[in-house]
Amino acid sequence: MSYRNKTYIAFDGDNDMRYYQIMCAWKENDHIDFNFYNAHDLSSARDSSQEESIKRQLRERMQNSKQFILLVGEKTRYLTKFVKWEVEYARKLDLPIIVSNLNGTRMYDSARCPSWVVDNDTSTVHVSFGKDIIKYALDNFPDWYASNKHKGSELYYPASVYKA
């Protein structure tokens, strides 16, 4: 398998696309210290494609990824066709999962985050949506996960990390 260096971002394409676009804008802005190698730049899944064709393209993207971000919006908990499959496949690939709450919540949000994201065998980290905390998670969580992945807990960063 090729070297994994991409970040895979899963989100509700109908309702939360603007947050994904904001992350891409942070990445492209020379005056903002935020960077990631976007797995969605690799190929294009079309809405008119058959489900298996889309999943094949998503698998290719994830197989080249070293980490996974799930943007959790108001309706994410109901997305079982693709987002649930993406999370399950990320777990199969043993990717560290960073959950970013679009409503500003800094920890696991049971009202919005799907119950199927919670896994008793592996850990995820939950952060609010913001460039500094997402950058911090991208820079720190994958290494922590590699050493501690089987702790099986929903983690979050304390207020001191957000202040720093």
N, C-alpha and C positions, 0 to 999 in steps of 0.2 A: 504494500500500500504506500502511496506517496506520503511525503512529509505533511503532517497536519499543522496548519497555521491559520486557518480561517475561523471566524466567529459565525455561527449559525444563529439567526434570529427568527423566532417563531412569533406570530401575532395573528390577531383577527384581521384578515385582509379587508373585510367589509367595514369595520368600525375603527380600527386602530392604525391604519396605514400611515397617518400623519406622524405618529410617534416614531415609526421606523424611518420615515423621511427626515425627521428632525435629527435622529442619530446619524444618518448619512450626511446631513448638512454640517453637523459638528465635525465629522471626520474630514470633510472637504475644506473647512474654514482654516486658513493658515494662522489665524489669531487665536484659535482654540486648541488646547493641548488634549486632543482626544483622537485616538486612532484605533482601528481594528481592520482586519482583513475580512471583508464581507463575503460570506459564502454565497450570497444571492447574486453576486456579480458573475458567477461561473456559467450559468445557463439560465434559460428563461422558461418557466412553466406557464403555460397559457390556461386561462380559465376555461377555454373550450376543449382542452385536452381531456382524455379519459382519465378516470381516477388512478388507474395503475400507471399510466404514463407520467402523471404528475408525481406520484410516489417514487417512481424510478428516478426522476430528476432530483427530487428532494433527498433520496438516499445518496446519490452521487455527491451532492453538496455537503451532507452531513459527514460522509466518509472522509472528506478533506478538512473537517473542522476539528479544532482542539477544545472548543468550548461552545456552550449553548446558552442563549438568552431567550427567555420567555417573557414577552410583554403581556402583562395581565390587565385587561380592561374590564369594563362593565359586563360584557357578555362572554368572556373567555371560558368561564366554567361550563358553558353549554356547547362548546366546540369539540365534538367528538370525532368528526370525519377526518380532519387533517391534523389539527393541533394536538389532539390526544395521541394520534399515531406518531407525530414528530417527537413528542416527549418520550413515548415508549421506545422509539428507535434510538433516540439519544441515550437512553439508559442502556440499551443493548450494546451500543458502541462505547459505553462507560465514559460519556462526556460529562464534565462538570456542568451543572445547571444553575444559572443565575436567573432568578425570578425578579422582574422589575415591575412594581406596582404603579400603574399609571395614575392612581388616585392619591399618590403621595405617602401611602402607608409604608413604613420602614421594616415591617416584619410580615410573617405569613398572614394573609388576609383571607380568612375562611369564607367570607361573603362573596369574594370574587375569584380567588384562586381555586382551580378545580381540585377536588379531593384526590384525583388520580395523579396529581403532581407529588403528593406526599408519598414517600416510600420509606418503609421501615428499615431498608437495607442500605440506602445511600443518602447522603446529605445534599441539600440544596441551600443556597443562600438567597435571602429575600431582601430587596432594597427598594427604595422609592425610585421613581423615574427622574433622573438628573445626571448630567454629564460627569460630574465629579465623582459621585458614588458609583456609577456604573463603571467608570474608568478604574476606580479603586478595586472594584470586584473583579474586573477583567485582569488587572495586574496581580491580584493576590489570591483569589479563590482557587484557580486551577492548581497552583502548587499545594495549597492547603488540602484540596480535595485528593490529590495524588497520594498524600500521606495519610489521610484520615477518612477516605470515602465511605468506609463501611460503618461509620458511626450512626447513620440513619436518623438524622434530625433535621429540622427546619431551622436554619441558622439566620442570624441577622447581625448587623454591625451596631455597636452602641452609638449613642449620640456624639461621643467624643470623636469618632471617625468622621461623622458628617461635619462636625465643626472644623476639623483639621483640613 
